[in-house]
Amino acid sequence: MHYGATYLPNDCCLIDRGFSKFRHRDVVHLSRMKNGLNVLELWHGVTYAFKDLSMSCTGQFLQYFLEKRQKHVTIVVGTSGDTGSSAIESVRGAKNTDIIVLLPLGRCSKIQELQMTTVIEDNVHVFGVEGDSDELDEPIKDVFADAAFAGKHNLMSLNSLNWSRVLVQMAHYFFAYFQCAPSMDVNPLPPVEVVVPTGAAGNLAAGCIARQMGLPICLATVVNHNDIVHRAVQHGDFSLSGNTSPTLASAMDIQVPYNMERVFWLLSGSDSRLVRALMEQFDSTKKLHVPKELHAKISETISSQSVSDEDIIQTMRHCWEENHYLLCPHSAVAVCYHYKRLACEQTSLPRCCLAPASAAKFPDAVLRAQLVPEIPEDIRALEHMKTQCTTLRRGDDWTRLLRNKIEDLSQQRKGGVSSQG
């Protein structure tokens, strides 16, 4: 793809640079196993998670345009596990960015947490929050809701709220299709089912866009005990149901999947007025019953399932016993759907289960499944590295502390302590 020298470097060198640290030569890899199980490994980047795919490219795009325009931004990111470390890796050491990451203390795996707290570059600032991932999103929403403040300090996000993240994630749906389609010589092209383990639903939104572009895929979204997306698909019930529950698939412990707004918009025929009204109702009441016509379109486009921690453990064990293949708990959420469908279907479409992370990041879950973790040396080394993290305690004014940090960074840049403004 060639954009011309006016806007982007030739020959997609930004994308090449973004993927340069991936451990697999194809960037992503399809593992084919017994009984039609296809697992698309999206985790061969630096942090062993699928967020590296989109974040590494987005980081390159961002750096290019910031340098071109002589701008500086402060990135504010909330994470349930994997987003934070991928975002940090995409901009660590960059002269024209500061990044602030809020992580939920005790709710990520130890390795996920260390991947964030052991990065001690001057432009990386990590806060550990005594709350869950939905709670830590609140102060972030507050600072972005103050448009004057966000503009003054050049704030931006690298959560999947960022369109570039969703844009890049669309690519692996096409890769999955081309790898799993039984034939490309028939008309119409045969469908392939893609199973998406879902948290904030950014990856699901990317799949919906790929489908609307004409890719003949059927989408299945699978969640853990935090099942708001499943209830929305099955019953049109997009409402909170108590507190966010900690599960083995910790990166999916989300009750406010903000990318569902994009799914609603895509499947409502781009009805912005309707979607705005729906999301305003959800924001104010935390309850929403999806209109009948929109729900019909959603359930026609997406199938869904919710799985328990016990399902995850059993799936990890089943896959190992049958294939000698270690699944992370999030990948097991998707593969559980495959095994349950096999048990009740005579025939099925070719199916591809997206694997968002390596089992190496979740040794405790692997041990829970009575299996042996395989931990690479670079992950083992995290245990012996210096850490840096500021705690936001219950009872603190998280919004005020976050605003203070952003203002301090701006003052440092003006004073020449940090990089140019």
C-alpha positions as CSV (number, residue, x, y, z in Angstrom):
1,M,0.0,0.0,0.0
2,H,1.4,3.4,-1.0
3,Y,0.3,6.6,0.5
4,G,2.8,9.0,-1.1
5,A,5.5,11.1,0.6
6,T,3.2,13.9,1.4
7,Y,1.5,12.0,4.2
8,L,3.2,8.7,5.1
9,P,6.5,7.1,4.3
10,N,6.5,4.8,1.3
11,D,6.2,1.0,1.3
12,C,4.3,0.8,4.6
13,C,7.6,1.1,6.5
14,L,5.6,2.2,9.6
15,I,3.7,-1.1,9.6
16,D,6.9,-3.0,9.0
17,R,8.6,-1.1,11.9
18,G,5.5,-1.8,14.1
19,F,5.7,-5.5,13.5
20,S,9.5,-5.7,13.7
21,K,9.6,-7.1,17.3
22,F,7.0,-9.9,16.7
23,R,8.4,-13.3,17.4
24,H,6.6,-15.1,14.5
25,R,7.7,-14.3,10.9
26,D,4.0,-14.2,9.9
27,V,3.1,-11.9,12.8
28,V,0.1,-14.1,13.5
29,H,-0.1,-17.9,13.3
30,L,-3.0,-20.4,12.8
31,S,-2.6,-23.6,14.8
32,R,-4.8,-26.4,13.3
33,M,-5.7,-29.2,15.8
34,K,-8.0,-32.2,16.2
35,N,-11.7,-32.1,15.6
36,G,-11.7,-29.0,13.5
37,L,-10.2,-26.7,16.2
38,N,-8.4,-23.8,14.6
39,V,-6.7,-21.3,17.0
40,L,-5.5,-18.0,15.6
41,E,-2.5,-17.0,17.7
42,L,-2.6,-13.2,17.9
43,W,-0.1,-12.9,20.7
44,H,3.4,-13.1,19.2
45,G,4.2,-9.4,20.0
46,V,6.4,-8.0,22.8
47,T,3.8,-8.4,25.6
48,Y,2.4,-11.8,24.4
49,A,-1.1,-10.3,23.8
50,F,-3.2,-9.4,20.8
51,K,-3.2,-5.8,21.7
52,D,0.3,-5.6,20.4
53,L,-1.0,-6.0,16.8
54,S,-3.0,-2.8,16.8
55,M,-1.0,-0.9,19.4
56,S,2.4,-1.3,17.6
57,C,1.0,0.1,14.4
58,T,-0.9,2.9,16.1
59,G,2.2,3.8,18.0
60,Q,4.1,4.2,14.8
61,F,1.4,6.2,13.1
62,L,1.2,8.5,16.2
63,Q,5.0,9.1,16.4
64,Y,5.2,9.9,12.7
65,F,2.5,12.6,12.8
66,L,3.7,14.0,16.1
67,E,7.2,14.4,14.8
68,K,5.9,15.9,11.5
69,R,3.8,18.5,13.4
70,Q,6.2,19.1,16.3
71,K,3.5,18.2,18.8
72,H,3.4,16.5,22.2
73,V,0.5,14.4,23.6
74,T,-0.3,12.9,27.0
75,I,-1.9,9.5,26.6
76,V,-4.2,8.3,29.3
77,V,-5.1,4.6,29.3
78,G,-7.2,2.4,31.6
79,T,-6.5,-1.3,31.5
80,S,-8.0,-4.6,32.7
81,G,-4.8,-6.4,32.0
82,D,-3.2,-6.4,28.5
83,T,-4.0,-2.9,27.0
84,G,-1.7,-1.1,29.4
85,S,1.5,-3.0,28.7
86,S,0.9,-3.0,25.0
87,A,0.3,0.8,25.0
88,I,3.4,1.4,27.1
89,E,5.5,-0.7,24.7
90,S,4.2,1.2,21.7
91,V,5.5,4.6,23.0
92,R,8.1,3.8,25.7
93,G,11.0,6.3,25.4
94,A,9.3,8.4,22.8
95,K,10.3,12.0,23.1
96,N,6.9,13.5,22.1
97,T,4.6,11.5,24.3
98,D,3.9,10.9,28.0
99,I,1.7,7.9,28.9
100,I,-0.3,7.5,32.1
101,V,-1.7,4.0,32.7
102,L,-4.3,3.1,35.4
103,L,-4.3,-0.6,36.3
104,P,-6.6,-2.5,38.8
105,L,-4.4,-3.6,41.6
106,G,-4.7,-7.4,42.3
107,R,-7.0,-8.0,39.4
108,C,-4.4,-8.5,36.7
109,S,-2.1,-11.5,36.6
110,K,1.2,-10.8,38.3
111,I,3.0,-11.0,35.0
112,Q,0.5,-8.5,33.4
113,E,1.2,-6.1,36.3
114,L,4.9,-6.5,36.1
115,Q,4.9,-5.8,32.4
116,M,3.7,-2.3,33.2
117,T,5.4,-1.5,36.5
118,T,8.9,-2.6,35.4
119,V,9.0,0.0,32.6
120,I,10.8,3.0,34.1
121,E,11.4,5.3,31.1
122,D,10.8,8.9,32.0
123,N,7.7,9.1,29.8
124,V,5.9,6.2,31.4
125,H,3.7,6.8,34.5
126,V,1.8,3.9,36.1
127,F,-1.0,4.1,38.7
128,G,-2.3,1.1,40.6
129,V,-5.9,1.6,41.5
130,E,-7.7,0.0,44.4
131,G,-10.7,-0.9,42.2
132,D,-11.8,-2.8,39.2
133,S,-11.3,-1.8,35.5
134,D,-14.8,-0.2,35.2
135,E,-14.1,1.9,38.3
136,L,-10.7,3.2,37.1
137,D,-12.4,4.2,33.8
138,E,-14.4,6.8,35.7
139,P,-11.6,9.3,36.4
140,I,-10.4,8.9,32.8
141,K,-13.9,9.7,31.6
142,D,-14.0,12.7,33.8
143,V,-10.7,14.3,32.5
144,F,-11.8,13.7,28.9
145,A,-15.3,15.1,29.6
146,D,-13.6,18.4,30.4
147,A,-13.0,19.4,26.8
148,A,-11.0,22.6,27.8
149,F,-8.7,20.6,30.1
150,A,-8.2,17.8,27.5
151,G,-7.4,20.3,24.8
152,K,-5.1,22.4,26.9
153,H,-3.0,19.3,27.8
154,N,-3.3,17.5,24.4
155,L,-4.9,14.4,25.9
156,M,-5.6,11.3,23.9
157,S,-6.4,7.6,24.6
158,L,-4.9,4.3,23.3
159,N,-7.8,2.2,24.6
160,S,-9.9,0.6,21.9
161,L,-11.9,3.8,22.0
162,N,-9.2,4.9,19.6
163,W,-10.4,4.2,16.0
164,S,-6.9,3.2,14.8
165,R,-6.9,0.2,17.2
166,V,-10.2,-1.1,15.7
167,L,-9.0,-0.4,12.1
168,V,-5.8,-2.5,12.5
169,Q,-7.7,-5.3,14.2
170,M,-9.9,-5.8,11.2
171,A,-7.0,-7.3,9.3
172,H,-6.8,-10.5,11.3
173,Y,-10.4,-11.3,10.4
174,F,-9.4,-11.4,6.7
175,F,-6.3,-13.5,7.6
176,A,-8.5,-15.9,9.6
177,Y,-11.0,-16.2,6.7
178,F,-8.3,-16.9,4.0
179,Q,-6.7,-19.5,6.3
180,C,-9.9,-21.3,7.2
181,A,-12.2,-21.0,4.1
182,P,-12.5,-24.5,2.5
183,S,-12.4,-23.0,-1.1
184,M,-12.0,-19.6,-2.8
185,D,-13.2,-21.0,-6.1
186,V,-16.9,-20.9,-5.5
187,N,-19.5,-18.2,-5.7
188,P,-20.7,-17.1,-3.3
189,L,-17.7,-17.6,-1.1
190,P,-18.3,-20.0,1.8
191,P,-18.8,-18.6,5.3
192,V,-16.4,-19.1,8.2
193,E,-17.3,-18.7,11.8
194,V,-14.9,-16.6,13.9
195,V,-15.2,-16.9,17.7
196,V,-14.2,-13.7,19.6
197,P,-13.5,-13.7,23.3
198,T,-14.9,-10.3,24.4
199,G,-14.2,-7.7,27.1
200,A,-14.7,-4.1,25.9
201,A,-15.9,-5.4,22.5
202,G,-13.3,-3.5,20.4
203,N,-12.3,-6.7,18.6
204,L,-16.0,-7.6,18.1
205,A,-16.6,-4.2,16.6
206,A,-13.7,-4.8,14.2
207,G,-15.3,-8.1,13.2
208,C,-18.6,-6.4,12.5
209,I,-16.9,-3.8,10.2
210,A,-15.1,-6.6,8.3
211,R,-18.4,-8.4,7.9
212,Q,-20.1,-5.2,6.6
213,M,-17.2,-4.8,4.1
214,G,-18.3,-8.1,2.6
215,L,-16.1,-10.7,4.4
216,P,-18.3,-13.8,4.6
217,I,-17.9,-14.5,8.3
218,C,-20.3,-15.4,11.1
219,L,-19.4,-13.9,14.4
220,A,-19.7,-15.6,17.8
221,T,-18.8,-13.6,20.9
222,V,-18.0,-15.4,24.1
223,V,-17.7,-13.7,27.6
224,N,-16.8,-14.8,31.1
225,H,-19.1,-14.4,34.1
226,N,-19.3,-10.6,33.3
227,D,-21.9,-11.3,30.7
228,I,-23.4,-7.9,29.6
229,V,-22.5,-8.5,25.9
230,H,-24.0,-12.0,26.0
231,R,-27.2,-10.7,27.5
232,A,-27.4,-7.9,25.0
233,V,-27.1,-10.4,22.1
234,Q,-29.4,-13.0,23.5
235,H,-32.1,-10.9,25.2
236,G,-31.4,-7.2,24.3
237,D,-30.6,-6.6,28.0
238,F,-27.7,-4.1,28.0
239,S,-27.7,-3.4,31.7
240,L,-25.2,-3.7,34.6
241,S,-25.7,-6.6,36.9
242,G,-24.0,-5.8,40.2
243,N,-20.2,-5.4,40.6
244,T,-17.6,-6.6,38.1
245,S,-16.6,-10.2,39.1
246,P,-13.0,-11.3,39.1
247,T,-12.5,-14.3,36.9
248,L,-9.6,-16.4,35.5
249,A,-10.0,-14.5,32.2
250,S,-9.1,-11.2,34.0
251,A,-8.6,-9.0,31.0
252,M,-12.3,-9.6,30.1
253,D,-13.6,-8.6,33.6
254,I,-15.5,-5.6,32.2
255,Q,-19.2,-4.6,32.7
256,V,-19.1,-1.5,30.6
257,P,-18.1,-2.6,27.1
258,Y,-17.9,0.8,25.5
259,N,-17.3,-0.5,21.9
260,M,-20.9,-1.9,21.9
261,E,-21.9,1.7,21.0
262,R,-20.0,1.1,17.7
263,V,-21.8,-2.3,17.3
264,F,-25.1,-0.6,17.8
265,W,-24.3,2.1,15.3
266,L,-23.1,-0.4,12.7
267,L,-26.1,-2.6,13.0
268,S,-28.7,0.2,13.3
269,G,-27.8,1.4,9.8
270,S,-25.6,4.2,11.1
271,D,-28.5,5.7,13.1
272,S,-26.5,8.2,15.2
273,R,-29.6,9.8,16.7
274,L,-30.9,6.5,18.0
275,V,-27.5,5.3,19.3
276,R,-26.9,8.6,21.1
277,A,-30.2,8.3,22.9
278,L,-29.5,4.7,23.8
279,M,-26.1,5.4,25.2
280,E,-27.3,8.5,27.1
281,Q,-30.0,6.3,28.7
282,F,-27.4,3.7,29.6
283,D,-25.0,6.3,31.0
284,S,-27.6,7.8,33.3
285,T,-29.4,4.7,34.4
286,K,-26.9,1.8,33.8
287,K,-29.9,0.0,32.2
288,L,-30.9,-0.4,28.6
289,H,-33.3,-2.6,26.7
290,V,-32.2,-2.6,23.1
291,P,-35.1,-1.8,20.7
292,K,-36.7,-4.8,19.1
293,E,-35.5,-4.0,15.5
294,L,-31.9,-3.4,16.5
295,H,-31.8,-6.5,18.8
296,A,-33.1,-8.6,15.9
297,K,-30.2,-7.3,13.7
298,I,-27.7,-8.0,16.5
299,S,-28.9,-11.5,17.2
300,E,-29.0,-12.2,13.4
301,T,-25.3,-11.1,13.1
302,I,-23.8,-12.4,16.3
303,S,-24.2,-15.5,18.4
304,S,-23.0,-15.6,21.9
305,Q,-22.2,-17.6,25.0
306,S,-21.1,-17.0,28.6
307,V,-18.6,-19.4,30.3
308,S,-17.6,-20.0,33.9
309,D,-14.2,-20.4,35.5
310,E,-14.8,-24.1,35.7
311,D,-15.6,-24.1,31.9
312,I,-12.3,-22.4,31.4
313,I,-10.3,-24.9,33.4
314,Q,-12.0,-27.9,31.7
315,T,-11.3,-26.4,28.3
316,M,-7.7,-25.8,29.0
317,R,-7.3,-29.3,30.2
318,H,-9.3,-30.8,27.3
319,C,-7.2,-28.9,24.7
320,W,-3.9,-30.1,26.4
321,E,-5.0,-33.7,26.6
322,E,-6.2,-33.8,23.0
323,N,-3.6,-31.6,21.3
324,H,-0.7,-30.9,23.8
325,Y,-1.5,-27.3,23.4
326,L,-1.6,-24.7,26.2
327,L,-4.4,-22.2,26.1
328,C,-4.5,-19.0,28.1
329,P,-7.8,-18.6,30.0
330,H,-9.0,-15.9,27.5
331,S,-8.3,-18.2,24.6
332,A,-10.1,-21.0,26.5
333,V,-13.2,-18.8,26.6
334,A,-13.3,-19.0,22.8
335,V,-12.4,-22.7,22.5
336,C,-15.0,-23.6,25.1
337,Y,-17.6,-22.4,22.5
338,H,-16.1,-24.7,19.9
339,Y,-16.2,-27.7,22.2
340,K,-19.8,-27.1,23.2
341,R,-20.9,-26.6,19.6
342,L,-19.1,-29.9,18.6
343,A,-21.1,-31.7,21.3
344,C,-24.5,-30.6,19.8
345,E,-23.9,-30.2,16.1
346,Q,-23.9,-32.8,13.4
347,T,-22.1,-30.5,10.9
348,S,-20.7,-27.0,11.4
349,L,-19.0,-24.2,9.5
350,P,-15.2,-24.0,9.5
351,R,-14.5,-22.2,12.7
352,C,-11.6,-20.1,13.9
353,C,-11.1,-19.3,17.6
354,L,-9.2,-16.1,18.3
355,A,-6.5,-16.5,20.9
356,P,-5.8,-13.1,22.4
357,A,-2.9,-14.0,24.8
358,S,-0.2,-16.6,25.5
359,A,-0.7,-19.0,28.3
360,A,2.8,-17.8,29.5
361,K,1.2,-14.7,31.0
362,F,-1.2,-16.7,33.2
363,P,0.8,-19.4,35.0
364,D,-1.7,-19.4,38.0
365,A,-4.6,-20.4,35.7
366,V,-2.4,-23.1,34.0
367,L,-1.7,-24.5,37.4
368,R,-5.4,-24.4,38.3
369,A,-6.0,-26.6,35.3
370,Q,-3.3,-29.0,36.7
371,L,-1.0,-28.3,33.8
372,V,2.6,-27.1,33.7
373,P,3.3,-23.5,32.8
374,E,5.8,-22.7,30.0
375,I,7.3,-19.4,30.9
376,P,9.8,-17.7,28.5
377,E,13.0,-16.2,29.9
378,D,12.0,-12.6,29.2
379,I,8.9,-13.1,31.4
380,R,10.9,-14.8,34.1
381,A,13.2,-11.8,34.2
382,L,10.4,-9.5,35.2
383,E,10.5,-10.8,38.7
384,H,13.9,-9.4,39.3
385,M,13.4,-6.0,37.8
386,K,12.9,-2.6,39.5
387,T,9.3,-1.5,39.7
388,Q,7.6,1.9,39.6
389,C,3.9,2.5,40.5
390,T,1.9,5.0,42.4
391,T,-1.2,3.7,44.3
392,L,-4.6,5.4,44.1
393,R,-6.4,4.2,47.3
394,R,-10.0,3.9,48.0
395,G,-11.2,7.2,49.4
396,D,-8.7,9.2,47.3
397,D,-10.1,11.7,44.8
398,W,-8.9,9.8,41.7
399,T,-10.0,12.4,39.3
400,R,-8.1,15.2,41.1
401,L,-5.0,13.1,41.4
402,L,-5.1,12.2,37.7
403,R,-5.6,15.9,36.8
404,N,-2.7,16.9,39.0
405,K,-0.4,14.4,37.3
406,I,-1.4,15.6,33.9
407,E,-0.8,19.3,34.9
408,D,2.6,18.3,36.5
409,L,3.7,16.7,33.2
410,S,2.7,19.9,31.3
411,Q,4.6,22.0,33.7
412,Q,7.7,19.8,33.4
413,R,7.6,20.1,29.6
414,K,7.3,23.9,29.8
415,G,10.2,24.0,32.2
416,G,12.3,21.9,29.9
417,V,12.5,18.9,32.3
418,S,10.6,16.8,29.7
419,S,10.4,17.0,26.0
420,Q,9.2,19.7,23.8
421,G,5.5,20.9,23.9
